[in-house]
Amino acid sequence: MPESPWSAFFRRNRPSLIRLAMFIGVTLVVALPTGGTRALAVMSFLFWIGAMVSAVTATVRRELLHGAPNLTRWDESLFLLLLGLLTGFAVPT
């Protein structure tokens, strides 16, 4: 029986998905005890910092920006930046 596209995707990108899940979990553990609207601001900041660290790591490792067969740290950086922007928009002024 052939492998389904989703299971092939998860098999190829397992390290990247684990890194993202661990970073999101650590961000939640650090930000949620601050409470209230401050937690969203802390989460936004930590996601932004994670995106920058991931982009620097991708630059140092000279990972492909386009045409990679699996997820790269550039993709992780983009996802974390998107999460940072979304949580930042939710912060009341």
C-alpha positions as CSV (number, residue, x, y, z in Angstrom):
1,M,0.0,0.0,0.0
2,P,1.5,3.4,-1.0
3,E,2.2,6.0,1.6
4,S,-0.3,8.8,1.9
5,P,0.9,12.4,1.1
6,W,0.4,13.6,4.6
7,S,2.4,10.8,6.2
8,A,5.2,11.4,3.7
9,F,5.1,15.1,4.6
10,F,5.3,14.4,8.3
11,R,8.0,11.8,7.9
12,R,10.2,14.2,5.8
13,N,9.7,17.2,8.0
14,R,9.6,15.6,11.5
15,P,12.7,17.5,12.9
16,S,11.4,20.9,11.8
17,L,7.9,20.2,13.1
18,I,9.3,19.1,16.5
19,R,11.4,22.2,16.7
20,L,8.4,24.4,16.0
21,A,6.2,22.6,18.5
22,M,8.9,22.8,21.2
23,F,9.4,26.5,20.7
24,I,5.7,27.2,20.8
25,G,5.4,25.1,24.0
26,V,8.3,27.0,25.7
27,T,6.8,30.3,24.6
28,L,3.4,29.4,26.1
29,V,5.1,28.2,29.3
30,V,7.1,31.5,29.6
31,A,4.3,33.9,28.5
32,L,1.1,32.6,30.1
33,P,2.2,33.2,33.8
34,T,2.5,36.9,33.0
35,G,-1.3,36.9,32.7
36,G,-3.9,38.9,30.8
37,T,-3.0,41.1,27.8
38,R,0.7,41.1,28.8
39,A,0.9,37.4,27.9
40,L,0.0,38.2,24.3
41,A,2.7,40.9,24.1
42,V,5.3,38.5,25.6
43,M,4.3,35.8,23.2
44,S,4.5,38.2,20.2
45,F,8.0,39.3,21.3
46,L,9.2,35.7,21.8
47,F,7.9,34.5,18.5
48,W,9.6,37.5,16.8
49,I,12.9,36.6,18.6
50,G,12.5,32.9,17.6
51,A,11.9,33.9,13.9
52,M,15.1,36.0,13.9
53,V,17.1,33.2,15.5
54,S,15.8,30.8,13.0
55,A,16.6,33.1,10.1
56,V,20.1,33.7,11.3
57,T,20.6,29.9,11.7
58,A,19.3,29.4,8.1
59,T,21.7,32.0,6.9
60,V,24.7,30.5,8.7
61,R,23.8,27.0,7.5
62,R,23.3,28.3,4.0
63,E,19.9,26.6,3.6
64,L,18.0,26.9,0.3
65,L,15.4,29.6,0.3
66,H,13.5,28.1,-2.7
67,G,13.1,24.6,-4.0
68,A,14.0,22.6,-0.9
69,P,12.4,19.2,-0.8
70,N,11.5,19.6,2.9
71,L,10.8,22.4,5.4
72,T,13.9,24.5,6.2
73,R,14.6,27.0,8.9
74,W,13.5,29.7,6.6
75,D,10.0,28.1,6.7
76,E,10.2,27.9,10.4
77,S,11.2,31.6,10.6
78,L,8.3,32.6,8.4
79,F,5.8,30.6,10.5
80,L,7.1,32.1,13.8
81,L,7.0,35.6,12.3
82,L,3.4,35.0,11.3
83,L,2.5,33.8,14.8
84,G,4.3,36.9,16.2
85,L,2.3,39.2,14.0
86,L,-1.0,37.5,14.8
87,T,-0.5,37.6,18.5
88,G,0.8,41.2,18.2
89,F,-2.4,42.2,16.4
90,A,-4.4,40.7,19.3
91,V,-2.7,42.9,21.9
92,P,-5.0,45.7,23.0
93,T,-3.5,49.2,22.9
